[in-house]
Amino acid sequence: MSAESKIPYKIYLEESEMPKEWYNVRADMINKPAPLLNPGTLQPMTAEELGGVFCADLVEQELDNDNRLIEIPEEIREFYKMYRPSPLVRAYCLEKKLQTPAKIYYKFEGNNTSGSHKLNSAIAQAYYAKKQGLKGVTTETGAGQWGTALSMACSYLDLDCIVYMVKCSYEQKPFRREVMRTYGASVTPSPSDTTEVGRKILAEHPDTTGSLGCAISEAVEMAVTHEGYRYVLGSVLNQVLLHQSVVGLESKIAMEKYGVKPDIIIGCAGGGSNLGGLISPFMGEKIRGEENYQIIAVEPASCPSFTRGRFAYDFCDTGMVCPLAKMYTLGCGFIPSPNHAGGLRYHGMSPILSQLYADGYMEARSVGQTEVFQAAEQFARVEGILPAPESSHAIKVAIDEALKCKETGEAKTILFGLTGTGYFDMVAYEQFHNGTMTDVIPTDADLQPGFDGLPNVPEK
């Protein structure tokens, strides 16, 4: 029996093999991500300033550029055991269907009720809020995976959970909304009339379908105006990529058990939580000169932060109440087309990933949503999992790379992240099957107002 035939369809780690520490890629980065800036003074945000918005322990993690490994508290590790380790799957059926010599693996993060990887950071952030003695947390959610995960974590720890959900997703995904409410969360469509910033956005854009930037503004305002609450975010921030590193760490351990090493690593990119979590330990090896992986970020053509954005300081939110972050951005006022079916709707990208992209450690591709759903359906029919629209962007490019191997005869090993399931995204699948789904790609003229509105931050 060949070594190849010994690799099972699903590779699970033993509990004893699960990571006990998160990996902080910033410790290995040559050029560290630029600091968050106070929008009033344009000076780096201090821990004290950030502490008014975020939990104290999370502020410490957010600012840590030096410690490579950060211990995962035992209570969080015990919670992880309810659904982790997640399986690393060899996509034998997809390989056969494509008739490719490529070897395709995917890390499946959908084995929990939230349906995605988001629970990895939700439980961590809720844990630190509980540890600090807070009453609850506020947040935003796009497609609903983050809000669902946070509602679960808060329910487990008896914390209030206030969620502002992007309006078009609130209307398109009622079942995701109801799962959040089942776990006790308060869910409000954003922009709303419950906050000052929401009322301002509605006054200026009464027909807006909302954006993550809008929802972030409302959630932050709610947190800072209510005693005993802090704001938590499901992507973009350094702390989130830190928590999500369990995805990449487990993937790496599982592959090494069978002597497998990926040539290409692919992740969908919206704000960066999934991509950053999957690639972090591999990226560390690449930065240190130990390996030379090809790392590909895949984003929607309707919200192309990497491929068409500017690397500049920008507000993290539409209401301009958050700190400035240096990132690839389309401008905080950019609102993607409401026809965009997935959750990759954020105007900017993680400062960590933005710096790595600027430094040439990875590449980025944008894809249209119709071709994304074609790939999703193809994957579902042979692998038996209905994928989330977000991770279907990674599936699309993984199939593209596998077909290139078919043309060249190269047996490359491909790893991609399957962030979760698409069972609450059936409206989008219905649009695809009915032929009513369209690809709305912004023109340069559409993007220019966002760039014109970027804050003027002097280069140092």
Secondary structure, DSSP 8 states (H G I E B T S, - for coil): --TGGGS-SEE---GGGS-SEEE-GGGT-SS-----B-TTT-SB--HHHHTTTS-HHHHHHHH--S-SEEE--HHHHHHHTTT-S--EEE-HHHHHHHT-S-EEEEEE---STT-BTTHHHHHHHHHHHHHTT-SEEEEEESSSHHHHHHHHHHHHHT-EEEEEEEHHHHHH-HHHHHHHHHTT-EEEEES-SSSHHHHHHHHH-TT----HHHHHHHHHHHHHTSTTEEE--SSSSHHHHHHHHHHHHHHHHHHHHTT---SEEEEE-SSSHHHHHHHHHHHHHHHTTS---EEEEEEETTS-HHHH-EEEEEESSTTS-S-EEEEEES-TT----TT--SS---SB--HHHHHHHHTTS-EEEEE-HHHHHHHHHHHHHHHS--B-HHHHHHHHHHHHHHHHHHHH----EEEEEE-BB-TT-HHHHHHHHHT--------HHHHHHHHHT-------
